[in-house]
C-alpha cells in the first residue's frame, strides 16, 4: 500500500500531467474546497480553468508533512498567468508565489482542501 505522502505525490503528478481522467483516483466524489462543496466534477473544472488561465502552471512541493488523515503542504509556483490573477493585473508577467494547503483524506482520497495563496508576495512583485 502506498504511503499517504506517496499518494499525495502521485496526486501532484496527476495535476502536473493534467491527467483529468485519473483525478478520481486521488479526489473523493464529494470533495470540498475551502468549505464549498465542489464535488469531483467541480474540482476538476476548477483545475482545468487554472491551467487555462496559467498555461505554464506547475505544482512543486516545497514542504510536505503528513499525519493521517491529514496532509499539509507548501506548494511553490513560478508561472505567468495570462490576465488578471486573484484580481491582480499580472497579464503574462512571470511571478513566484506559494500556496499553503491542508488536505483531509478519506479512503485514500482527498475529501477536503483548505488553501491560502500568498497574494502579498504577488502584489510585491507587481509593485502594488
Buried (B, 14 or more C-beta within 10 A) or exposed (E): EEEBBEBBBEBBEBBEEEEBEBBBEBBBEBBBBEEEEBBBEBBBEEBEEBBEBBEEBBBEEEEBEBEEBEBBBBBBBEBBBEEEBEEBEBEEBEBEBBBBBEBBBEEEBBBBBBEEBBBEBBBEBBEE
